Amino acid sequence: MAQDFERTGQQITNSATTILTANSDDAIVGCRLANITAAAVTCSVWISESGSTTRYLVKDLSIPPASSVELIQSGSKVVMQNTDVLKGQSSAASSVDCWVSRVDSIST
């Protein structure tokens, strides 16, 4: 069965921003954060599991001006189950662009 690759782009601001809500068992295969400002910012990205548990992928990561960071690389994957929510927050408003690549509905 062929896999369904999807992508999601979202600008992260200085309040908790929803990047992606899983609608099935999904695998994140890429997550890039780009600082689009002329000043350094910090950024956190986390998954809220279907209850109220929060698990950080990165917390208060410093990103230099006009730079980007790849959070998931070298073939790594992060699995999200149905209703898990990927969120982010930066230290400045409208400062970080986030690009997520994922496999939707992982086949068994």
N, C-alpha and C positions, 0 to 999 in steps of 0.2 A: 504494500500500500504506500503510495506517495505521501510525503509529508507536506503540510501546508505551512509555508514560511510566511510570516507577517511582520510588519514593522509599525512602530508607534513613535511619533515625535511629540514632545511636549516642552514648553518653556517652564522652568522651575523658578519659583519666586520666593519671597521671604516668609511665606506661610506654607504649611503642609499642602503639597500639590499632588493630586492623584495622577500618576503616569499611566497606569494600566490596571485594570481589574480582570483577573483570570475568569474566563467563562467555561473552562474545562481544565484538564491537566495540561499545562503549557510548560515549555522549556525556554528560558531566556538564554540565547546563545551569544548575545552582544549587548553591551550597555555603555554608550559613550556620553560623557558629560563635557560640554564645551562652555568655557567662560567667555561670554560675548561682550564683556566690558573692558575698560582700560585700567581696572584695579583688581587686585587679588580678591578672591571670595572664598568662603568655605561652603561646603555642600555635604548634606547627608542624604543617603538613599536607604530605604528600608522596606520590608514586606510586613504588612499587617495580616496575620493569619486570621482565618475565619472567626476566631473568637476575638480576643482583644490583645493577643500576644504580638509584640513588635520585635522583629529580628533585623538588625542593621547589616546591610552589605558594606556600607562605609559610613563613618560618622565624623563630621567636621573635617572633611578632607579639604586641604588648601589647594586651590587651583589658581595658578598664576594668570595674569591678564592675557587675553587672546590665546589661551592654551586649551588643550583638551586632555582628558584622561579616559582610558578604556578600562571599565571595571571588570569585565568578564572577557578573558582572552585565553589563547593557547588551547582551544578545544573544551574549555570549562563550560559548564551549564549550571543554571539555577532553576530548579523546578518550582513552579507555582501550582497549587491545586485550586480547584474551582472555588471562587469567591475570595481568594487571596488578593490583596491590593498592594501594588508597588507604588510607593510614594517618595517624594523628595522635597527638600527645603534648602534654600541657599541663604547666605547672610545678607544678600541685597536683592531688592525687587528686580524682576525681569533680567536676571544676570546669567542664568545657565540654561543652555539648550540641552535636552536629553533625547537621545535616539536609542530605541530598544529594538533589537531583532529577536524574534522568537519563533519557535515551532508551536503552532496551535494544535490542540487536540492530539497529544502524543499517542501514537498507535501502540497497541500492546502486542 
